[in-house]
Amino acid sequence: MPKIKIMTDSASDISAENEKKYNIHIIPFKVALGEKSYLSRVDFDNEQFYSMMEEYDGMPTHSQITVFEFKDLFEQAFADGYTDVIYVSINKEGSATHGNAVMAAQQLFEEHPERKDNFRIYNIDGMTYTGGYGYAVTQAAIKASKGESASAIVEFIEDWVKNCTIFFAPYSLKYARKSGRIPSAAAFAGELMGLRPIMRIQDNKIVTNSKVRGDKNIIPEIIKLTAAEMIPQTPYSIVYGSDRSVADELASQLTKKFGYPPEEFYQIGAAVAINAGPKVVGSIFKRQNR
């Protein structure tokens, strides 16, 4: 009988409750603030990291998960009797982590070609960030617990991430400027004018979809964009950071708009907060094919 292991990394922002409930293996990213290095989800929780960011003058960084780490994890999964490992990674355009997982699998089967008959590794590019692929991973774990085949689960994940869109907005351009996501001059001018970019994440890309003036216009714009592109009557989720109140406001407004509440809430962790800042809000959904 197949035994399926579902794995992802900490940038998926899956809650600790769902991690435990659905037996999801979440690999932590290493995060550095100056000379000090930490493991996300291990050495701090999200609220602690937001405070650390505010107190640190420099730019926090995170490092990729290495080939050696993946190889050890795959070896352990085989030793534990798993027949299938499904790993869904952070957007491969934003980190070398996905490539490292692919390389680790190749090395393992080169060293142990006999395992190809009874052990399979599926490395899937999450194509996005936070709950954009975290939702797919959680659903995959639920499907695995119900006895669905690895091939069916992989098909579901790949369909979701290829058709997933996130609209999100940072309430400050400070961290986007520090990370280089937005040029310093543009960020400075944007802050002076009270402009807030509404970012679109899909197909391995992050682009500025539109801009609004003032914080009060962020949520109405996200609602408008989401309603225009989401497949009707399908699940959607909310992503947020340090301020739960903006997540609750967006959820309330979307519930009125669609007639049903969001399925999940994803609080951004270190890997996303480094570039976006601690206060963000956004929607995650499956878009219509046009």
C-alpha positions as CSV (number, residue, x, y, z in Angstrom):
1,M,0.0,0.0,0.0
2,P,1.4,3.4,-0.9
3,K,2.7,5.6,1.9
4,I,3.0,9.2,0.9
5,K,5.0,11.9,2.6
6,I,4.0,15.6,2.0
7,M,6.8,18.1,2.4
8,T,7.2,21.8,1.9
9,D,9.3,24.7,3.2
10,S,8.6,27.4,5.8
11,A,7.8,30.1,3.2
12,S,4.5,28.2,2.6
13,D,3.3,29.8,5.9
14,I,1.1,26.8,6.8
15,S,-0.1,27.2,10.4
16,A,1.4,25.1,13.1
17,E,-2.0,23.6,13.7
18,N,-2.4,22.4,10.2
19,E,1.2,21.2,10.1
20,K,0.5,18.9,13.0
21,K,-3.0,18.0,12.1
22,Y,-2.2,16.8,8.6
23,N,1.3,15.5,9.2
24,I,3.0,18.0,6.9
25,H,6.8,18.1,7.0
26,I,7.9,21.7,6.9
27,I,11.6,22.4,6.3
28,P,12.7,25.7,8.0
29,F,14.6,28.3,6.1
30,K,17.6,29.8,7.8
31,V,17.3,33.5,8.5
32,A,20.1,35.9,9.3
33,L,20.0,39.3,11.0
34,G,23.6,40.5,10.8
35,E,25.9,37.9,12.4
36,K,23.1,36.0,14.0
37,S,21.4,33.1,12.3
38,Y,18.1,31.5,13.1
39,L,15.8,28.8,11.9
40,S,12.3,30.1,11.0
41,R,9.4,28.5,12.9
42,V,12.0,27.0,15.3
43,D,13.9,29.9,16.9
44,F,11.0,32.4,16.7
45,D,7.4,32.7,15.9
46,N,6.0,35.3,13.5
47,E,5.3,38.0,16.0
48,Q,8.7,37.6,17.5
49,F,10.3,38.0,14.0
50,Y,8.3,41.1,13.3
51,S,9.7,42.7,16.5
52,M,13.2,41.6,15.5
53,M,12.8,43.2,12.1
54,E,11.7,46.5,13.6
55,E,14.7,46.6,16.0
56,Y,17.2,45.6,13.3
57,D,18.6,48.5,11.1
58,G,20.0,46.2,8.4
59,M,18.4,43.9,5.8
60,P,17.5,40.4,7.1
61,T,18.3,37.6,4.7
62,H,17.3,34.0,4.2
63,S,19.4,31.2,2.7
64,Q,18.3,28.3,0.5
65,I,17.8,24.8,1.7
66,T,20.8,22.8,0.5
67,V,21.2,19.7,-1.7
68,F,22.7,17.9,1.3
69,E,19.7,18.7,3.5
70,F,17.2,17.5,0.9
71,K,19.2,14.3,0.3
72,D,19.2,13.5,4.0
73,L,15.5,14.1,4.2
74,F,14.8,11.9,1.1
75,E,17.0,9.2,2.6
76,Q,15.2,9.3,5.9
77,A,11.8,9.1,4.1
78,F,13.0,5.9,2.3
79,A,14.2,4.5,5.6
80,D,10.9,5.2,7.2
81,G,9.1,3.2,4.6
82,Y,7.6,5.9,2.4
83,T,6.9,4.9,-1.2
84,D,6.3,8.5,-2.4
85,V,7.6,11.9,-1.4
86,I,5.8,15.0,-2.7
87,Y,7.8,18.2,-2.0
88,V,6.3,21.6,-3.0
89,S,8.8,24.4,-3.0
90,I,8.9,28.2,-2.8
91,N,8.8,29.9,-6.2
92,K,11.9,28.6,-8.1
93,E,12.6,32.1,-9.5
94,G,13.0,33.5,-6.0
95,S,15.2,30.8,-4.5
96,A,17.6,28.0,-5.6
97,T,15.8,25.7,-3.2
98,H,13.7,24.0,-5.8
99,G,16.7,23.3,-7.9
100,N,18.5,21.8,-4.9
101,A,15.6,19.4,-4.3
102,V,15.7,18.3,-7.9
103,M,19.5,17.7,-7.7
104,A,19.2,15.8,-4.4
105,A,16.7,13.4,-6.0
106,Q,18.9,12.9,-9.0
107,Q,21.9,12.1,-6.8
108,L,20.0,9.7,-4.7
109,F,18.8,7.7,-7.6
110,E,22.2,7.7,-9.3
111,E,23.6,6.2,-6.1
112,H,20.7,3.8,-5.6
113,P,19.1,3.1,-9.0
114,E,17.3,0.0,-7.6
115,R,15.1,2.3,-5.5
116,K,13.4,3.7,-8.6
117,D,11.1,0.6,-8.6
118,N,9.6,1.3,-5.2
119,F,10.4,4.9,-4.3
120,R,9.3,8.1,-6.0
121,I,10.1,11.7,-5.4
122,Y,8.0,14.5,-6.9
123,N,9.6,17.9,-6.7
124,I,7.0,20.6,-7.6
125,D,7.7,24.2,-8.1
126,G,5.2,26.1,-6.0
127,M,5.4,29.0,-8.5
128,T,4.4,31.5,-5.8
129,Y,4.8,32.4,-2.1
130,T,3.1,32.0,1.2
131,G,-0.4,30.4,1.1
132,G,-0.3,30.5,-2.7
133,Y,1.3,27.1,-2.5
134,G,0.7,26.5,1.2
135,Y,-3.0,25.9,0.4
136,A,-2.1,23.3,-2.2
137,V,0.2,21.5,0.2
138,T,-2.5,21.4,3.0
139,Q,-5.1,20.1,0.5
140,A,-2.5,17.5,-0.7
141,A,-2.0,16.3,2.8
142,I,-5.7,15.9,3.4
143,K,-6.0,14.0,0.1
144,A,-3.1,11.7,1.2
145,S,-4.8,11.0,4.5
146,K,-7.9,9.9,2.6
147,G,-5.8,7.4,0.5
148,E,-5.7,9.2,-2.8
149,S,-2.9,8.2,-5.1
150,A,0.4,10.2,-5.4
151,S,-0.3,10.8,-9.1
152,A,-3.7,12.3,-8.4
153,I,-2.3,14.5,-5.6
154,V,0.5,15.7,-7.8
155,E,-2.0,16.5,-10.6
156,F,-4.1,18.6,-8.1
157,I,-1.1,20.5,-6.8
158,E,0.3,21.3,-10.3
159,D,-3.2,22.5,-11.5
160,W,-3.6,24.7,-8.4
161,V,-0.2,26.4,-8.5
162,K,-0.4,27.0,-12.3
163,N,-3.7,28.8,-11.8
164,C,-3.2,30.5,-8.5
165,T,-3.1,34.3,-8.1
166,I,-2.3,36.4,-5.1
167,F,-3.1,40.1,-4.8
168,F,-1.4,41.7,-1.9
169,A,-0.3,45.1,-0.7
170,P,2.4,46.2,1.8
171,Y,1.4,49.1,4.0
172,S,4.9,50.5,3.9
173,L,7.5,50.6,1.1
174,K,10.4,50.5,3.6
175,Y,11.2,46.8,3.3
176,A,10.6,46.6,-0.4
177,R,13.1,49.5,-0.8
178,K,15.6,47.8,1.5
179,S,15.4,44.5,-0.3
180,G,15.7,46.1,-3.8
181,R,12.2,45.0,-4.9
182,I,11.4,48.7,-5.4
183,P,14.1,51.3,-6.3
184,S,14.9,53.7,-3.5
185,A,13.8,56.8,-5.4
186,A,10.5,55.3,-6.4
187,A,9.8,54.0,-2.9
188,F,10.7,57.5,-1.4
189,A,8.4,59.2,-3.9
190,G,5.6,56.7,-3.3
191,E,5.7,57.2,0.5
192,L,5.6,61.0,0.0
193,M,2.5,60.7,-2.2
194,G,0.9,58.0,0.0
195,L,0.9,55.5,-2.9
196,R,0.4,51.8,-2.1
197,P,1.2,49.2,-4.8
198,I,-1.1,46.3,-5.3
199,M,1.1,43.4,-6.2
200,R,0.2,40.4,-8.4
201,I,2.0,37.1,-7.8
202,Q,1.4,34.3,-10.4
203,D,3.4,32.3,-12.9
204,N,6.6,32.7,-11.0
205,K,6.4,36.5,-11.2
206,I,5.8,39.4,-8.9
207,V,4.6,42.6,-10.6
208,T,2.9,45.8,-9.6
209,N,-0.7,45.4,-10.8
210,S,-2.0,48.8,-9.8
211,K,-1.5,51.6,-7.3
212,V,-3.9,53.3,-4.8
213,R,-3.5,56.4,-2.8
214,G,-3.8,55.8,0.9
215,D,-4.2,52.8,3.2
216,K,-8.0,53.1,3.1
217,N,-8.1,52.2,-0.6
218,I,-6.1,49.0,-0.4
219,I,-8.8,46.6,0.6
220,P,-11.4,47.9,-1.9
221,E,-8.9,47.5,-4.7
222,I,-8.0,44.0,-3.7
223,I,-11.7,43.1,-3.5
224,K,-12.3,44.5,-7.0
225,L,-9.4,42.7,-8.5
226,T,-10.2,39.4,-6.8
227,A,-13.9,39.5,-7.8
228,A,-12.9,40.2,-11.5
229,E,-10.6,37.1,-11.7
230,M,-11.6,34.4,-9.3
231,I,-13.5,31.4,-10.5
232,P,-17.0,31.8,-8.9
233,Q,-17.8,29.6,-5.9
234,T,-14.3,28.3,-5.4
235,P,-12.2,28.5,-2.2
236,Y,-10.2,31.5,-1.4
237,S,-7.8,32.5,1.4
238,I,-6.5,35.6,3.1
239,V,-2.8,36.4,3.6
240,Y,-1.7,39.0,6.3
241,G,1.1,39.9,8.5
242,S,1.4,41.8,11.8
243,D,-2.1,43.3,11.8
244,R,-4.9,40.8,12.0
245,S,-7.5,43.5,11.9
246,V,-6.9,44.2,8.2
247,A,-7.2,40.5,7.4
248,D,-10.5,40.4,9.3
249,E,-11.7,43.4,7.4
250,L,-10.8,41.9,4.0
251,A,-12.4,38.6,5.0
252,S,-15.6,40.3,6.1
253,Q,-15.9,42.3,2.9
254,L,-15.1,39.3,0.7
255,T,-17.6,37.2,2.6
256,K,-20.3,39.8,1.8
257,K,-19.2,39.9,-1.8
258,F,-19.1,36.1,-2.5
259,G,-21.6,34.8,0.1
260,Y,-19.1,32.5,1.9
261,P,-16.0,33.1,4.0
262,P,-12.3,32.4,3.2
263,E,-11.2,28.9,3.7
264,E,-7.8,29.7,5.3
265,F,-5.8,32.5,6.8
266,Y,-2.0,32.6,6.2
267,Q,0.2,34.8,8.4
268,I,3.4,35.6,6.6
269,G,6.6,34.3,8.1
270,A,10.2,35.5,7.9
271,A,10.8,34.5,4.2
272,V,8.0,36.8,2.9
273,A,8.2,39.5,5.6
274,I,11.9,40.2,4.8
275,N,10.8,41.6,1.4
276,A,7.3,42.9,2.0
277,G,7.5,44.1,5.6
278,P,5.4,42.9,8.5
279,K,2.1,44.7,7.7
280,V,0.5,43.3,4.5
281,V,-2.9,42.0,3.4
282,G,-4.0,40.1,0.4
283,S,-6.2,37.4,-1.3
284,I,-5.3,34.0,-2.6
285,F,-7.5,32.3,-5.2
286,K,-7.7,30.2,-8.3
287,R,-8.2,32.4,-11.4
288,Q,-10.4,32.0,-14.4
289,N,-8.7,30.9,-17.6
290,R,-9.0,33.7,-20.2
